Amino acid sequence: MNRIHQRLDRAIHDDRGDVPGWVLITLMTAGLVIIIWGLAGPALSAVFQQAIQRVTGY
């Protein structure tokens, strides 16, 4: 019984080859930022340009 318990414990705690969760979260967040920036970038740039033109009077 002890042998089975040891093998099971090793299998549960053996994380070789697994990508840690924080790496996946970081990559997915970066991907979302790139996608959102790609879609909203031109619109945000236009809003910024309009705001600058209103402030400077041009």
C-alpha positions in Angstrom: 0.0 0.0 0.0 2.8 2.4 0.8 4.3 1.8 -2.6 1.1 2.7 -4.4 0.8 5.9 -2.2 4.4 6.9 -3.2 3.7 6.4 -6.9 0.5 8.4 -6.7 2.1 11.2 -4.7 4.9 11.4 -7.2 2.5 11.5 -10.2 0.5 14.3 -8.5 3.4 16.4 -7.7 5.5 15.8 -10.8 5.0 18.9 -13.0 7.8 18.4 -15.4 6.7 19.6 -18.8 3.7 21.6 -17.5 3.5 25.2 -18.3 2.8 27.2 -15.1 -0.5 28.9 -14.9 1.0 32.4 -14.6 2.9 31.9 -17.9 -0.4 31.1 -19.7 -2.2 34.1 -18.0 0.7 36.4 -19.0 0.6 35.2 -22.6 -3.2 35.4 -22.9 -3.2 38.9 -21.4 -0.5 40.1 -23.8 -2.5 38.6 -26.7 -5.7 40.4 -25.6 -3.8 43.7 -25.3 -2.4 43.3 -28.8 -5.8 42.5 -30.3 -7.6 45.3 -28.5 -4.8 47.8 -29.3 -5.0 46.7 -33.0 -8.7 47.2 -33.1 -9.0 50.4 -30.9 -5.7 52.0 -31.7 -6.8 54.0 -34.8 -10.0 55.2 -33.0 -8.0 56.2 -29.9 -5.5 58.0 -32.0 -8.3 60.0 -33.8 -9.8 61.0 -30.4 -6.4 62.1 -29.2 -5.8 64.2 -32.3 -9.2 65.8 -32.0 -8.6 66.7 -28.4 -5.2 68.2 -29.2 -6.7 70.2 -32.0 -9.4 71.6 -29.7 -6.9 72.6 -27.1 -4.5 74.2 -29.5 -7.2 75.8 -31.7 -6.0 74.3 -35.0 
